[in-house]
Amino acid sequence: MQRNSHVRALLILLLLALVIAGPILVSGFWSLRAAESTDIPARAMELYETAATRLFWRGDLWERAGIAAQQAGQSEQAMRLLERAPSLSAQGWLSLGQARLQAQLPDQALTAFESSIEQHATAQAFAGIAQVRHMQGNIEAERAALENQLLLAPEDAAAQYRLGLLLSLLDINSAMTHFQLASQLDGEYAPVFETLRSTLNLAELDPTETGRLVTLGRGMGLVDEWDLARRAFEAAVAADAQNAEAWAWLGEAKQHLGGDARADLDQALTLAPQSVVVRGLRGLYWKRSGDARQALSEYQQAAALEPDNPAWKASLGETYARLGDLVLALSNFQRATELAPDESAYWRLLAVFCVENGVHVEDVGLPAAQQAVDLSPDDPLALDILGWTQLSLGKFYTAEQTLFSALALAPDYASAHLHLALVYLQTGDRTAAYAHLRRVMEVDPNGASGQQADAILKQYFP
């Protein structure tokens, strides 16, 4: 009898457990099916987490929830969920590494990517390691990761390009091959490829190690790879500490990277006070530092050394304008166009000076802007400046047509959209003005045009 009583008690407890747990289990299975059928990662994350909580023996569901969170761009949630999983697959470790990378946790991300590769090597995991090594400044390890990545995914243009950059200082021929592959895989790399091909060819022709490295560094700077440029210039200085240009370019690279360039530029001046390169880079340094008078002194020295170089005249014109001497500024800008009458850039600079300062806009600025377009009819920058000049003179219909031409060549050119918006504000077409101002905010939210557009929107469209 007593045994039967125990059996009945156990049965009652089981029935109670089923009554209580049944709806929870049913809900868990429903959540799992719903998660597997949705195409929305954020929703899948929520459903998988619910299923994992209710189907407690399914530890793999925490990983699924974490992967979905990473796909939804929710790195914090992805880390929380994936780190709760009892074990992870190669894909789980990969998602965890990507989430940690987004959370600026490179060391932890590296561990996750390496764990993913231990289970199954993928191009994505090696790409993650390359990103971590790039953040850490370990270019040797980054290069090794990129090489492994490209063994698995040779069609990745960005990886081909980056490996080419890293090889530039070591093996010019191999670097050239990777740049060419990048340009073939993605046409956006074609202009960069041409720039770097010219740089590498020039570097190979230089008879000295220091000259080769300085040329390579300058090429890296041209494509905005200033960290690699700094490394090249540091190697150049190490190869020849008496090379003033190497010191000056090292200072330039450091300034682009937010470092202190003054000591390097002073060393360059000590070594070669008569170098136009040294004087020009020092002028740039003082200009960026906001000291126009020091910049003027450097540019005057450079102009004295190369009196027929239009670049120094243009730099003097800009500096005089900053100091408020508009007469000397105009004279130097005009002299630059006289020295280089066939170069559109100097005519553009002259036109911009006139419009920005309201000086001789109609008799000097407008002809200069037109000459810039005549010399470069397919240059959206020249067309934009011509349209801006016409706008400043109240020639609204002509300005509109000119700016349309600029945007036909470069639909996302923020400055042309901004100037066109100003045309429409002047002519009372607020709807069109608003549309172009919003377009500026889309394509250049943090740039000078974007800041102007934001101010205009707040003023006219509060």
Secondary structure, DSSP 8 states (H G I E B T S, - for coil): -HHHHHHHHHHHHHHHHHHHHHHHHHHHHHHHHHHHH---HHHHHHHHHHHHHHSTT-THHHHHHHHHHHHTT-HHHHHHHHTTSSS--HHHHHHHHHHHHHTT-HHHHHHHHHHHHHH---HHHHHHHHHHHHHHT-HHHHHHHHHHHHHH-TT-HHHHHHHHHHHTTT-HHHHHHHHHHHHHH-GGGHHHHHHHHHHHHHHHH-SSHHHHHHHHHHHHHHTT-HHHHHHHHHHHHHH-TT-HHHHHHHHHHHHHTTS--HHHHHHHHHH-TT-HHHHHHHHHHHHHTT-HHHHHHHHHHHHHHSTT-HHHHHHHHHHHHHTT-HHHHHHHHHHHHHH-TT-HHHHHHHHHHHHHHTSSIIIIIHHHHHHHHHH-TT-HHHHHHHHHHHHHTT-HHHHHHHHHHHHHH-TT-HHHHHHHHHHHHHHT-HHHHHHHHHHHHHH-TTSHHHHHHHHHHHHH--
